[in-house]
Each structure stands twice: as structure tokens, then as C-alpha cells.
């Protein structure tokens, strides 16, 4: 049972794959951190994994569902109102256990990659630009692949593949060569029975790191990316019993990526806070309603902090539920949001900061939720706000920072993780006269040109404004 989050009308929705009932459940977000009652949609035989993305360029999120007993991926086209078409089925390898939606050949259309547990392969299905997938390419990987992810591992601007192989206890990396071609798999040993693989720049060195959840050694393996497609080092981090999935994202609002792990026993979620240098604190466990299987992060209530959404199972059968662990991180003193911004393809952005904006804090970070995965955005800092918001450049988003009346305008790079949590470093100098002064901040993000899920003709989105009063 897997869960993914996608943009609904005004909030993030959750979609869960239900292998016992041969369907997926769609739970509409209520914008306040919860979900409305689920609607179910038939989607193949024993669907195990679900991913979302805009496959037909209509701006509405569509679904791809891996049918582990039917050896196919079902594609359900969304209508933008919470409904989906009847599934179209595309054959893949034997027993697909995971699927991702991403542009794998650089043509601007979302393709599919399915990890096939029974045939030790990944099947690529390439989009013809209309939302159909006529071309199939199988690629050999390790034994018993269960998880698959897409990232740029060698910083060449071409997407690469990572596969978690349960049977061989490895991660396979397949470097993209462009045009949908990939180099042969290179296998990196991790601990026993990795279930999933997640990516992100954990130590801010500009290189993609990755982590696996290892079910049979009760730990996660953190691999520090070398920027060449491999790992320069690895460390095994103990968690609770039988971890099934792990994600990378900032959950404590300090701007530094953390690890969140779904543990089957003792029915908990482990949170390992990151130090921004590649190190992690000891895990802190949070109880879940039932036995967790998959975990996802998303800002469900627009407060700038990510909630933890967990797909849980009830026992030996795969019936279960969705649990939400509401983020309780308080807004630090000296911070106040204003304006509305413009939602992106993952919903409304939240904006906050790593802590109280104290004068002389070199490690101060701005933070953002629901950003484009693994992307570069722009944080604009000024000394005059635009409370109502205006669009002086015709970008299709309201700016809540006044670029013309300000005496100071600064642009800062914002970097997001694969989970869509982002941060931007904003060191506060040790200048006593700054105390009591206020800076106004807003982040701007660009989404794929093929997506039309933002009101901007340039597929831009923007956070609300954030007033930062130095203390």
C-alpha cells in the first residue's frame, strides 16, 4: 500500500494504492490538514504503487498505478475536479512494485518507469506527447527491485535512475545519456533488503545524496553523493523495526533536510533531524494508527511546515488507512506571513524560517513547502512590502515585495528536495542596529513548461510574503 500527494482544487489530495481490493483511494484535502472521505477507482490487479503527474499537458494531475499481479501500469487521466478516467493499461515486467512519473528523455512529456520485482528490471514507457505510452524499454538492474527514483546524480542536466533492490541488497544507478538512453546499471551495496530509495542534497554541496530503508537490518543507509553518479561514503542509521520507506525533507523548519521513516513495528514513524552537513540525530519515534508502510511529506494546511502522511495496513491483509501526523512546530517570534501568493502544482506554498531571526545568526534559513521537487527557486528580499500584491511585470503571480520602492533588493537561491521542501540561506550579520528592522521576503518558483497547473502563463508560482523582524 503506497500513498502519494497531488494538487487538488485548493489543497493537497492523497491517493493510496489498495492491493487487496484492486483499486486506489482518492482522498480530497480539506485545506486544514485533513481529508474528506475516500472515493475508490478500479486500477488493475493488486495495485502496489501509485504516482502522480501531468501526462497529457492539460494541467490536471493524472495517476500511474503499478499492478503487481497484472504486470502492468494503469494510467488514469485526471479532470482537475477530483475525477479520473477509466484506466489504460501498459505492460511492464513481472510484478511491478513501484512506479514513478518523470520526463526521462527530455522531450517535455512525462514518462513512466516501473521497478519489476519478478524480472529484475526497470521498464521505461515513453510518452508520445498525447498521454499514451507506446514505446517500452526494459533495463536490467539488481535482484528483486522494489523502489525507483529519478534524480540528476552527476550534475549533467540529464535525469538518472536509482533502484532499490531487495534481493541483492543494493542500489542500482543508471546514468542518463539523453534522449531516453541509460548507461548499464552500477550496483552499490547497502544493508539488507532495501525497500525504497529517496534523494536530496542533504549536505548542501550541490550533489545528490540518497537513502534506502532496509527492512531486514532495521536501519536506513545514507549515501553521500559524489557528483559523478555514485557515493563517496555511506553510513547505516538504526531506526525501529522493519522500516518500509524513507523520505528526505525538512520537517522541523530549520532549513536542513531531515529523514522520515515508516517503521512496520512498533507501528511508528521515525524522524532523524539533519544537521545540514550530512549528519543526523538519533531517531525520535511517533506512534501511527496502524502499521506504516509508505510515507510522504506535504504541507496540508499551508502553514509553512510539512505534515507526515502515512499509508498504514491493518495486519496480514493489506487493508488499511491513511494517517496524518500534524506538524506542531510553532512559528518563531519575529516572523509573520501576509498576502496570498499563487499556488503551484503541489498546492499553496507555505513560507517560514529556521528560527527566531536573531541578529548575528549566520545559519539563518528561509523555508518553503510544496515547491517543485529538486529545483532551484528565487527568494527575493526587500525592505518594503506590497501587502495587497501586484504584478508589475505581467508574470501572472502577485508580488508581495515592492521592488520599486525598496532601497534594498536581494536575490537568494532557494533549493528544494525531492519531497518539495525548500530552503534559502539568509545569514543575519552581527550588526546591532538591525534589531527592530523588518525585511520582507517572497519565494518564486518555476514549474515545467508542459504544466498548466498555475495561473501564470510562465508556469510560475509564489509564496505569500514573509515579514522578518530582526530580534
N, C-alpha and C positions, 0 to 999 in steps of 0.2 A: 504494500500500500504506500503510494507516494503522493506528496502534495506539492503543488506549485501555486504561485500567486500571479495574478494578471490584473490589468486595469479593467474595472467596471465602469459604470456611468460616472460615478463621482468618488469611488473608493476602490481599494484593492479587493478583489474576489479571490477565493480559494477554490482549487479544483483538486479532487482526490481520486486516485485510481483504485477501484474495488475489484480485486481478482476473484473473489468468491461469487459475486453477483454479475460479473461480465459487463460492468458499466463504470461510468465516472460520475462523481457527485460534484455539482457546481453550487457553491455557497456564496451568495452575493454579500459583499461587505456593506456594513451599515454606516461606515464612516466614523464610528465611535469606538472601534476596537473589537467589534463582534461581527457576527454573520447572521444572515437570515436563514430560514430553513432551507435544506438542500433540495435541489432538483437533480434527478438522475437521467443519464443519457447512455444508451447502449453503445458499447465501443469495443467489440472484439471479444476474444476468448481469454479469460484470466488476465485482464489488463494490469500490468505491474507498475508502469511508469508513465507519467504524463508531463508534457512540456507545452509552453505556450509561445506564440509569436505570430506576427502578421505575415501569412504565407501568400496572400493574394493581393496585397497592396491596397486594401480598402480601408485601412486604418483601424479595423476591429481585430482584437486578438483571436487567433484560431488555436486549435488544440491538436497535438500529436500524441497518440497513445500507443504504447508498446504492448501488443497482445502476446503474452508469454506462451500460451498454448496454441495460438493460431499462426505463430511465426510471421507476424506482420505488424505494420504500424498503421493505425487508423487515423485519418485526418478529418477533423470536424471543423468546418468553417463557421466562424462567429458572425453574428449580425450586428454586433455592437450594443445590443439591448439585453444581453444575457442569454440569448438563444443560440443554438448551433444546428448546422445541417446534419443530415444523415451521414454516417462515416463513409469515406472512400478508403479502401484498403490497399496497402502496398507491401508486397512480400519482402522480407528481410531474411536473416539467417535463422538458426534454430534457437528457440527460447530467448527471445529478446527481453532483457531485464531493465534496460534503461534507454532513453531517447533524449536527444537534445535538438533544438531548433536554432540554426545559425547559418549565416551566409558562408559556405565553405569554398566557393570558387570565385568569389569576388565580383559576381555579376549583379549584386544589389537585391537578389531574391533569397529568401530564407530556405535553406536546405535541411535535410534530416540526417542524423547519424544515430544508429541503433547498435547497442552493445549486445551481442548474441552469446549468451552463456553456453549454449549447447554446441556451438560450432567454432568457438574460439576466434571470433571475428567481429569486426565492426562493419556494418553495411551503411554506405552512403547512398542516399536517394536525392538526386539533384532536381531542383525546381526548374520548370521550363518557363517561368515568368508569369504563369497564369494560376499557380497554386496546384498544379499537377506535378507528379514526380515520376516521369517515365524512365529515367536512367538510374541504374543500380550498379554500384561498385562495392564488392566485398574486399576488406583488408584484413589480413591475419594479425592477431595480437596474441596475448598470453592465454593461459588456460582459465576457463570459467569467468569471462568478463562480466562484471555486474554494474559498473558505473562508468560514465563517459562525461567528459567536459571539453570545452573549447576555450583556447586562450592563445595569445602570442607569446611563445616561450623564448624565442630568440630575437625578439625586437626587430623583425624584418618587415613588419606590417602585414604579414600573412598569417592567417589563423592556423593553429596546430591542434592536434587531438591528444587527449590524455585518457587512458582507460585503466580502471581498477580491476585487476584480475584476481578473483577469489582463489581459484585453483592453484595458480603458480605463485601467489603472494607477491605480486609485482605491480608496478605501474608501467604501462606501455606508453611511450611518447612517439607520436608520428608527426614529424615536422612538415608543414605545408610548403609545397613548391610553387603554388599559384595555379590558378585555373582548375582547381579541384583535385590536383595530384598531390600525393603524400609520399614521403620517404618511408622505407621499411621501418617497422616498429623497433625501438630500442627499449629494453626492459630494465627497470630499476627495482631492486629488491626493497620491500617494506616488511612490516610484520605480518602475522598470519591472517589470511582471509580478509583482505581489504574489500569493503562493500561499496564505497563511493570515493570519488576524488573531487576536491574543490580547489579553486585557485584564487590568488590575490597577491598583491605586493605587500607583504606583512611588515617588512623592514624598511620600506621607502627607499630602496636602492635602484628603483626603476626596472627590476627584474621580477618576473612572475614566479611566485612560490606556490607550492601545492601541499595538500594534506589529505591523508587517507584515514578512514575509520576502519579499524581492524578488529573483526568480531571475535576471533579466537585467541587474541592476546590481550584483550580488554585495554586497548590503547589507541591513540592516533599517532601516525607518523607525519612529522612536519619536515618537508624537504625544501631547503633554501635554493631557489633557482639560481643558476649560474649565468643566465642570459644567453646561453648557447643552445638551449633545448634540454638541458639536463639539470642535475642538482649538485651543488658544491658541498653540501653537508646534509645530514638528516639526524633527527632525534625522535625517540619514541616517548610519548607523553601519556602516562597512565590516566584512565578515566574509570567510569563504573563498568558494570558487566555487560558484555556483548554490545558494543557500540555498532549502530547500523548506518549512521550517516553523520557527516560533519559539514558545516559551512563556515565561511570566513566573513566577518562583518563586524562593525563597531556597535556593540550593544550597551556600553556604559557611557557613551557620549564624549569620550576623551580624544576622539580623532584617530585612535590607534586600532587597527584590526584585531578582533578577538576570535576565538574559536567557540563554536556552539555545537554540541554533540548529542545525538539521540541515543540513549542507552536503554536496551531492552529491559535490563534489570539494574537496579531495583525500581524500574518504571520512573526514570528520571531523565532530566536534561542536564548535561554538564556544561558549564561556562568557564572557559580559560581566558582570563583577561591578558591581552597583549601589551608589551611594553614599547612597541614601535621599533624595536631593534631585532626582532626575531625571537625574543624570549616570551614565555607565558607563565602566569601564576598557576599555582595549584588549582585543580578544578573545584568549582563550587556547584553542588548539585541542587536542582529544583525539581520537586515532585511533579509528575504528569498524571493525567486522569487515568490512562491505561498504558500499555506497553508501547513506548515510542518506537517508530520505525524510520520515518523520514522527518527532516526538519527544514524549515525555510524561514527567512527573515523578511520583514516588511513593516513599514510604518503604517499601521492600520487606522490610526486616529489623527494623523497629521501634526503630532506634537514635536516632531524632530527626533524621536527616538524609536528604534526598531523593536517591534514585538517579535516573539518567537512563536511560530506556528508549527504544530507537531501533528503528523499523521500517526495515530495510535491504533493498535489492534487489541482485541479483547482476550485472545487466548490462542489455542491451537488453530482455530479457524482464522480467517483474515477479515472478519467483520470488525468494525471499529468506529473511530470517531476522530474529529479534529479538536485539538486542544490549543488554546491561546494562552501564552504566558505574557501577561501585560507588563510592559516595561515601567518600572517605578522610579527611574532616575529623575530626580527633581530638576527643574530649570534653575541654573545657578543665578545668584544675585548679580545684578548689573546687565542682564540680558532681557530683551523684550521684543517679541515679534510684532509686525504691523503689516498692513496690506494683505493682498491675496496671492500674488504671483500667478503662474499659469501651470497647470498640471502637465506632466509628461506621460509617457506610455506606461508607467508603473503607478500612476496616481499622483495626488498632490504631494509636493515636496514639503518636508519639514526642514527647518534650519535651526541650529543651536550652536553651542560651542563646548569646548572640552572642560570648562570650569569657570569659576569667577574670574573676570578679566582684571587681574591684579597687575599694577604697574611693576615692571621688572620680571615678567614671566616669559622666558624665551621659548617655552614649549607650549604656547597657547595655540589651539587649533579651532578653526571653524568646522562645523559638521553639517551634513546634509543627508537626508534619506530619500529613497525612491529615485535615485539617479540612474542614468543609463549604465549598465554593467561594464566594468573595466574600461572606463572612459576618462577623458580629460575635459574638465569644465573650467569656467572662469568665475572667480569671486571678485566682485567689484566693491571697493571700499571708498567711501566718500565722507565728507563732514557735513553734508546737507541731505536731508531725506526728502522723498517725494511721497507723502503719505497716501494720497489718492491714487498715485500711479499714472504714468503717461507713456506714450510710445513715440518718441520724437524721431526715431529712425525707421518707422514702419516695419518693425520686426515681428509684429503680431503678439508680443508679450508686453505686459505693463512693467516698466522700470520703477522701482521704489527708491532708487538713489538718484539724486539730482546731479547730473554730470556737468551742467552748465553753471549752476550757482555755487558749486563747491570750489573751495580753494585747494583741496587735496583730492586727487583721484588716483587710486592704486589698483592695479590688477594683480591677482594672485592665482596661480594654478590650483585647481581642485581635482583630486584624483579619487575615482570610485573603485570599489571592489566588485567582484563578480556578483555579489549579493545586492549591489546598488547602494551601499552606504559609502559616503564620501567624506573627505576631509581636505582642508586647506590650511597650511601653516601660516600663522599670523603672529610672529613674535612681538611681544609688547616691551619696548625698551624701558630701561630703568631711568625714566625722566619724571621726577615728582610732579611737575606741572601738568602732566597728563591726567592726574586724578580729577575726576568730576567731568572730564570732557567726554563727548559721545561720538563714536564713529557709526556709520550706517553701512550695512553690508547686504548684498544680494548675490546669489549664485545663478549663473546662466548655463544651461546645458543644451547640447545639440544631439538630436536623435538621428537614426539612419534616414537618409533621404527618401528611402522607399516607404517610410512610415508616415501616416497622416493622422496620428492619434493626438496631435497637439493643435491648438488653434492657429499656430504660427505658420505662414507659408514657407518658412525656412526650417520647419520642424524643430523649433526651439521651445524650451520650457524654462521656467524661472521659479525660484523660491519666493516666498514672502520676504519682506525686509526684516532685518535684524538690527535692533539698536543695541550697541555695545558701549556701555558707560564704564569707563575705566575706574577702578577702585583703588 
